[in-house]
Amino acid sequence: MKKTALLLTITAALIYSGCAKDSSDDQAPEKPSKREWYDLVKTDTISNTEMLKQISGFSLPLGNAMIRNTFLYHYVNGTDTLTLSGAVCWPLNISSSSEIWFESHYFSARWDQCPTQQAQSGMVLASMRNSVYIGADYQGLGLSRDLYLPYLNTVMLAEQNIECFKAAMTLLKDYGPELTDDFQTYNIGYSLGGAVSMGVAKQIELDPELKELTHLKKTFSGGGPYDQVVYFNYFLDRQDLYLDYPVAFLCAVKSIINSDPSFKLQFDISDCFSDKILESRVLDDLDSKNYDTDQINQTLRDINCNTIEDILSVQALDRNSNVNKAVFKAVENLDLPAGWTPKLPILVRHSMTDTYVPFVCMKHVMELWADNPNVVFETIESGQHTEDGVNFYLNLAFNKYPLD
């Protein structure tokens, strides 16, 4: 996904005009609203030049900059209150805005590959459109790196992103540009972010208060594992399939285990993974959050873990075993399209030849919403996961997707 951000930022450099829309019309009296807790940790300024450098390592003299506010917010999980981090950004030269770009970012294994620490593609879109950007660091990343990373628990990540949005709205009222009464929110994400953004759209549509708060206009989701049962069954049915991106499956299983308290009452994580995994350093590397996905993939290659047969234990591979049932029971509740008929516009994009997130995840959504006029499906006949992510963001940058 670094390539995605690189090409998008280069495109932004070419088409960015540097001209700001400064809408300073009189605002109607603000409705009383609940103040969400947040703690502003840091405010810094990121130039477009610096965004390009952070993402790609290249440096070009570009105009304008974004103000980035790093903040903490609370997420209540059962009896626990977790403190997580997020970012809200806006261009330097605006005093009001009519748009929010709310991004769920791609999968990261390293703690600092997240909105509070590194520029994201959505930030570039917001900069180009003189709009506000909101993005949550996933649990376990950013300032919450001591917590586990839920990865494939997309329902939890969507809930956390919404809590981040609420806190960001309070921060905007305190420090940011004015939002016009008719502001609109565009909810976007690709890969893991595609699934999380769909989860965000679902929760907003099913909650009238969230609809009023967010002013959600449209969702753009690409390349996501929208139904975890479909995702896992695809690979369990192909146990000797060479994995182009083995870190994803490893992290998916690990995150489901960590997200299910009942599992730890019955089994240990060692019951789930092969000796190759347990005798290597790969689980420790993941827990450290010091290594990116390319490095984790290389470690898996070095120990010859190229299939799920190599990654999982014999018990975890056996659909009839108690370990398998315990591991995969939790995913039954992670079907994002289930129990929801979108009434707001949503675009869902996927490549038919994607080997990171199999196309069956998209096919499942297409079957459920085949007759829904509010959903547009964009099926790409060929192209790998990262390549398709590049095109997803470029289409947003070039306004090839209608915003209505």
Buried (B, 14 or more C-beta within 10 A) or exposed (E): BBEBBBBBBBBBBEEBEEEEBEBEEEEEEEEEEEEBBBBEEEEBEBBBBBBBBBBBEEEEEBEBBBBBBBBBBBBEEEEEEBEBBBBBBBBEBBEBBBBBBBBBBBBBBBBBBBBBBBBBBBBBBBBBBBBBBBBBBBBBBBBBBEBBBBBBBBBBBBBBBBBBBBBBBBBBEEBBBBBBEEBBBBBBBBBBBBBBBBBBBBBBBEEEEBBEBBBBBBBBBBBBBBBBBBBBBBBBEBEEBEBEBBBBBBBBBBBBBBBBEEBEEEBEBEBBBBEBBEEBEBBEBBEEBBBBBEBBBEBBEEBEBBBBBBBBBEBBBBEEBEBBEBBBEBBEEBBBBBEBEBEBBBBBBBBBBBBBBBBBBBBBBBEBBEEEEEBBBBEBEEBBBBBBBBBBBBBBBEEEBEEE
